[in-house]
Amino acid sequence: MTVSKILMAGFTGLSISLALGQPRPVSATIAITHAAVVDTKGGPIQRDMTVIIQDHRISAVVKSENVPRGAQVLDGRGWQR
């Protein structure tokens, strides 16, 4: 096998592994619904809220029925007994 064929095979294998390893595209906005939000300054726990995340930061906390259109929705209820 020639050096060029070895390099081509290696490049092809690397390209395929990089393509398969790429995360699938997700919405730029994430909505965690039905979450219990704790006020760290001593306020009451706010239940059934939606936490909106945009650009890797919390942008809003709203009632759970207010989910932005196009958001990736994650259920914040978690495991229930």
N, C-alpha and C positions, 0 to 999 in steps of 0.2 A: 504494500500500500504506500502510495507516495505521501510526502509531507502535506501537500495541498489537500488531498483527500482526507487525511487525518484531521487537519485544521477545519475543513468544511464540516466533517461529521461532528467534531467538538462544538463548533459554532451552532450547528443545527440543534444539537442536544441542549445546549445552554439556552438557546432561544425558546425552545419548547418548555423547558423547566421554568424559565422566567415568566412565560405567558400563563402557564398553569398555576403558578404560585401567586399571581396577582390577586388581591382581594377584589371581590365584585363591587361595582359601583353602588353606593348607597346615597340616600337623600342627604342633602346638605343640612336638613333640619331633622332632628330626632325629637319625638314626643314620648315621654315615659308617662303612661296614663295610670290612673287609679293608684297613685302613690300617696303615702302619708308623709307630709312635710313637717319637719320639726323646726320650730322657731328657737334658735340658739340663744335668744335673749329672754327666754322664759315665757313666751306666748304659748297659747294652746296648740296642740297638734292639729294640723289641717288635713283632714282625710279626703280621699277621692279627688286628688288634685292631679294636674298634668304639669310636668316639668318640661319646658321647651329648651332644647339645646341647639344653638347655632354657632358655627365657627368654633366648636369645642368649648363653648362657655354657656352657662345657664343664661338664657335671655329673658325668660318669663316663667312665672308659676301661675296657672289659671285653673279654673274648674275643669274637670275631666271631659265635659261635653264640648269644650273649645279646642279641638285639635286642628292645627293648621293644615290646609289642603297640601297634599304632596309629601307630608312628613312621614318618615319611617316611624312606625308606632311600635313601642315595646310595652308590654303589660307589666306594670309595677306591683301587682298584687303578690307575685311570688308564690311560694308554696303555702297552701292553706291547709289547716287541719280540719 
